Amino acid sequence: MNLKANRRQFLIGSAAAMAGGLAMPAIARAETKSISVNSWGGSWLDSARANLFDPFTAETGIKIETVSPVSFAKLAAQVKTGVYEFDVTTLGAAELLRANQSGLLEDLEEPYPGGLLQNGVGSHAFGTLMGWRSDKYGTEPKSWADFWDVERFPGTRSLQRYPARVLPIALLADGVAKKDLYPLDVNRAFASLDRIKKHVVVWWTAGEQSAQILRDGEVDMIGIWNSRYFSAQDAGAPVAMTWNQCVLDKAYWVVAKGTPNAEAAKAFVKFATSPKPLAGFTLAQQDGPLNPAALEFIDPTKAERMPTNTVYADLVVSQDIENFGIDPAELSERFEEWILS
């Protein structure tokens, strides 16, 4: 055995790990030249590249390639076939449970207290709030019940084609109190949706799409992510919103089960949810960081657009996916059948 050579290799590997500033095995740095991240595209990709991807590459030497759009189906297909288009993706809580139950995710460690849910590491929270054209309604609407009230507030509507976020809204519109929202009364929710369905002219599927149709006046009222609402507002569109009954959802980083780049992918997830990078990303996205330590890097005045701001604690409602009331896969199937009926 060549002890001198082995000692030299150990020192090189140790120096590389310290330079990277990450708890990542040296072999991942030496053998993995790149990983692929499933991206939402648009402004999300710009924010991630500036605050997560490029800094991670600078620290580790591992390049990040991206593929869009985010696709649960592709995640499942990869694990089944062993042919990987991406190593890392983000999932909402509903899809996270589906993915973990289906064995699609690598085991992850908790990087900060409370940061791990079923092999997903909490990144940020975003909210689905009610936005509208202020040139049509002023500042009068106050709740999802007003969204459903097409006699008092006539006009076109839009909601996301995503049942885990739409069903809670439908129940709130029907008068269910926030404290009684979960587990979801699914039949009541669909009955509520039946009343608004013909007024929903767009079931949007991409964040940029939602901002555009509000900005361009294609719809009068919309259920929209807080970040996309503010992008329409910043573009000068006559819009207004309320934090009341904003439904909070959480985004989680996950690693595809069996990917050959698992160690580097896990190192990226740990980096992406560490305080400073996460603070920069959530500032750019106007979402709220789930790692509390990230708040130390955020100016309180800039937190006004973040749904996790404590000022809004009594107004917003958090999604409770572990007490959901129905299997997410079953709900998705029923919702798609309802949409097409």
C-alpha positions in Angstrom: 0.0 0.0 0.0 1.4 3.4 -0.9 0.8 5.3 2.3 2.3 8.6 1.0 0.0 8.6 -2.0 -3.0 7.8 0.1 -2.2 10.5 2.6 -1.8 13.0 -0.3 -5.2 12.1 -1.7 -6.8 12.5 1.7 -5.3 15.9 2.2 -6.4 17.0 -1.3 -10.0 15.8 -0.6 -10.1 17.4 2.8 -8.9 20.8 1.4 -11.5 20.6 -1.3 -14.3 19.9 1.2 -13.3 22.8 3.4 -13.0 25.2 0.4 -16.5 24.2 -0.6 -17.8 25.0 2.8 -20.3 22.0 2.6 -20.6 18.7 4.4 -20.2 16.9 1.1 -18.0 13.9 0.5 -14.9 14.7 -1.5 -15.8 11.9 -4.0 -18.9 13.8 -5.0 -16.9 16.8 -5.9 -14.3 14.8 -7.7 -16.6 12.6 -9.7 -19.7 14.7 -10.2 -19.2 17.5 -12.7 -22.9 18.5 -12.9 -26.3 17.9 -11.6 -29.7 18.6 -13.2 -32.5 20.5 -11.5 -36.1 20.4 -12.6 -37.1 24.1 -12.9 -40.3 26.1 -13.0 -38.6 28.4 -15.5 -39.3 32.2 -15.8 -38.6 34.4 -12.9 -38.2 31.4 -10.6 -35.3 30.2 -12.6 -33.7 33.6 -12.7 -33.9 33.8 -8.9 -32.7 30.3 -8.4 -29.7 30.8 -10.7 -28.6 34.0 -9.1 -29.0 32.9 -5.5 -28.7 29.1 -5.4 -27.3 27.6 -8.6 -24.3 29.9 -9.4 -23.2 30.3 -5.7 -23.4 26.5 -5.3 -21.2 26.0 -8.4 -18.8 28.6 -7.1 -18.4 26.8 -3.8 -18.2 23.2 -5.1 -17.3 23.3 -8.8 -20.4 21.3 -9.6 -22.3 22.9 -12.5 -26.1 22.9 -12.5 -28.1 22.2 -15.6 -31.9 22.8 -15.7 -34.9 21.2 -17.4 -38.4 22.5 -17.5 -41.2 22.3 -16.6 -41.6 20.7 -13.2 -43.2 17.3 -13.7 -44.3 14.7 -11.2 -44.8 12.2 -14.0 -41.2 12.5 -15.2 -40.0 12.0 -11.6 -42.0 8.8 -11.4 -40.8 7.6 -14.8 -37.2 8.2 -14.0 -37.3 6.0 -10.9 -39.1 3.3 -12.8 -36.8 3.3 -15.9 -33.5 4.3 -14.3 -33.0 7.0 -17.0 -32.6 10.3 -15.3 -33.4 13.7 -16.9 -33.0 15.5 -13.6 -31.6 14.8 -10.1 -33.4 17.4 -8.0 -36.8 19.0 -8.1 -39.2 20.9 -5.9 -42.6 19.6 -4.9 -45.6 21.0 -3.1 -46.7 19.2 0.0 -49.4 17.1 -1.7 -47.1 15.8 -4.4 -44.4 15.3 -1.8 -46.6 12.8 0.1 -47.4 11.0 -3.1 -43.8 10.8 -4.1 -42.6 9.6 -0.8 -45.4 7.0 -0.5 -44.5 5.7 -4.0 -40.8 5.4 -3.1 -39.6 8.0 -5.6 -37.4 10.0 -3.2 -33.9 9.6 -1.7 -33.7 9.6 2.1 -32.6 13.0 3.3 -31.4 14.3 6.7 -32.9 17.3 8.5 -30.7 20.3 7.7 -32.4 22.6 10.3 -34.9 22.0 13.1 -38.3 21.2 11.6 -36.9 21.3 8.1 -37.7 17.8 7.0 -41.1 16.4 5.9 -41.2 12.9 4.4 -37.9 13.2 2.6 -38.5 16.7 1.5 -36.5 19.7 2.8 -38.6 22.8 3.4 -37.5 25.7 1.2 -40.1 28.4 1.2 -43.8 29.1 1.7 -45.9 30.8 -0.9 -49.5 31.8 -0.7 -52.5 31.6 -3.0 -54.3 34.9 -2.5 -57.2 36.6 -4.1 -56.2 39.3 -6.6 -58.4 41.4 -8.8 -58.6 44.3 -11.2 -58.9 47.5 -9.1 -60.2 49.4 -12.1 -63.3 47.1 -11.9 -63.8 46.5 -8.2 -61.8 49.1 -6.4 -60.7 47.7 -3.0 -64.1 46.2 -2.1 -63.6 42.4 -2.2 -62.5 41.0 1.1 -62.8 37.2 1.0 -63.2 34.1 -1.1 -66.9 34.4 -0.5 -66.7 37.6 -2.5 -64.8 35.8 -5.3 -67.8 33.3 -5.5 -70.4 36.2 -5.4 -70.8 36.8 -9.1 -73.9 38.8 -8.6 -72.3 41.4 -6.4 -69.0 41.2 -8.3 -69.8 40.1 -11.8 -66.9 39.3 -14.1 -64.5 36.5 -15.2 -62.6 34.4 -12.8 -59.4 32.3 -12.8 -58.1 29.6 -10.5 -55.1 27.3 -10.6 -55.6 23.8 -12.0 -54.3 22.3 -8.8 -56.8 20.7 -6.4 -54.7 20.7 -3.2 -54.8 24.6 -3.4 -58.3 25.0 -4.9 -60.4 22.8 -2.6 -59.5 24.7 0.6 -60.4 28.0 -1.2 -63.8 26.5 -2.2 -64.5 25.6 1.4 -63.5 29.0 2.7 -65.8 30.5 0.1 -68.6 28.2 1.4 -68.2 29.6 4.9 -65.9 27.0 6.6 -63.8 28.5 9.3 -60.1 28.3 9.0 -59.8 26.2 12.2 -62.2 23.7 10.7 -60.7 23.5 7.2 -58.8 20.2 7.7 -59.5 17.4 7.1 -61.1 18.7 3.9 -64.8 18.0 3.4 -64.2 17.0 -0.2 -67.8 16.6 -1.3 -68.7 20.0 0.1 -65.7 21.5 -1.7 -66.8 20.1 -5.1 -70.3 21.3 -4.5 -68.9 24.8 -3.9 -66.7 24.5 -7.0 -69.8 23.6 -9.0 -71.2 27.1 -8.3 -68.2 29.0 -9.7 -67.1 26.6 -12.5 -68.8 28.3 -15.4 -67.3 31.7 -14.4 -63.7 30.3 -14.4 -62.5 31.1 -17.9 -58.9 30.1 -17.3 -57.6 27.2 -15.1 -54.0 28.4 -15.1 -51.1 26.0 -15.0 -48.0 28.2 -14.9 -47.1 31.1 -12.6 -46.2 33.5 -15.5 -49.5 32.7 -17.1 -51.5 33.8 -14.0 -49.6 37.1 -13.8 -50.1 37.8 -17.5 -53.9 37.2 -17.6 -54.3 39.5 -14.5 -52.0 42.1 -15.9 -53.6 42.1 -19.3 -57.2 42.2 -18.0 -58.1 38.8 -19.4 -59.7 38.0 -16.1 -61.2 40.2 -13.4 -60.5 38.1 -10.3 -57.9 35.4 -9.8 -56.5 33.0 -7.2 -52.8 33.7 -7.7 -49.5 33.2 -5.9 -48.4 36.2 -4.0 -45.1 36.6 -6.0 -47.0 36.6 -9.3 -49.5 39.1 -8.0 -46.7 41.5 -7.1 -45.1 41.1 -10.5 -48.4 42.2 -12.1 -48.5 45.1 -9.7 -44.9 46.1 -10.3 -45.6 46.1 -14.0 -48.1 48.9 -13.4 -51.3 47.0 -13.8 -54.4 48.4 -11.9 -54.7 45.5 -9.4 -55.5 45.0 -5.7 -55.3 42.0 -3.3 -56.0 40.8 0.2 -54.0 38.7 2.6 -57.3 37.5 4.2 -57.7 33.8 3.7 -54.5 33.5 1.8 -53.7 29.7 1.7 -50.1 29.0 2.5 -48.3 26.2 0.7 -44.8 25.0 1.2 -42.2 24.0 -1.4 -39.8 21.2 -0.7 -36.5 20.2 -2.3 -36.3 16.5 -3.1 -33.8 14.1 -4.7 -34.9 11.5 -7.2 -34.5 8.0 -5.8 -31.6 6.1 -7.3 -30.0 9.0 -9.2 -26.3 8.3 -9.7 -25.7 11.9 -8.6 -27.4 11.5 -5.3 -24.6 12.8 -3.0 -24.0 15.9 -5.0 -27.8 16.4 -5.3 -28.1 16.1 -1.5 -25.3 18.6 -1.0 -27.2 21.1 -3.3 -30.4 20.7 -1.2 -28.5 21.4 2.0 -26.9 24.5 0.4 -30.2 25.7 -1.1 -31.9 25.7 2.3 -29.1 27.2 4.3 -29.7 30.7 5.6 -28.0 33.1 3.3 -28.7 31.5 -0.1 -32.3 30.9 1.0 -32.8 34.5 2.1 -31.6 35.7 -1.3 -33.8 33.4 -3.2 -37.0 34.2 -1.2 -36.3 37.9 -1.4 -36.1 37.6 -5.2 -39.3 35.5 -5.3 -41.1 37.4 -2.6 -41.9 34.1 -0.8 -41.2 33.3 2.8 -38.2 31.2 3.9 -39.0 28.1 6.0 -35.5 28.1 7.6 -36.0 30.6 10.4 -32.3 31.5 10.4 -32.7 33.0 6.9 -34.8 35.8 8.3 -31.6 37.3 9.8 -30.6 38.2 6.2 -33.9 39.8 5.3 -34.7 43.5 5.7 -38.0 43.7 7.7 -39.4 46.2 5.2 -38.9 43.7 2.4 -40.7 41.0 4.3 -44.0 42.9 3.8 -44.6 40.9 0.6 -43.9 37.6 2.3 -46.9 35.5 3.3 -45.0 34.1 6.3 -44.7 37.6 7.8 -46.0 37.4 11.3 -48.1 40.5 10.6 -50.4 38.3 8.5 -50.5 35.3 10.9 -54.2 35.8 11.9 -55.2 36.3 8.2 -53.6 33.4 6.4 -54.3 29.7 6.7 -51.6 27.0 6.3 -52.2 23.9 4.2 -52.2 20.8 6.4 -51.4 18.0 4.0 -50.8 15.4 6.6 -54.4 15.9 7.8 -55.7 16.4 4.3 -58.8 14.2 4.3 -58.2 12.4 1.0 -55.4 10.7 -0.8 -53.7 13.3 -3.0 -53.6 11.0 -6.0 -57.3 10.2 -5.7 -58.1 13.9 -5.4 -56.1 14.7 -8.5 -57.9 12.1 -10.5 -61.3 13.3 -9.2 -60.5 16.9 -9.9 -59.4 16.3 -13.5 -62.6 14.3 -14.1 -64.6 17.2 -12.7 -62.7 19.8 -14.8 -63.5 17.8 -18.0 -67.1 17.1 -17.1 
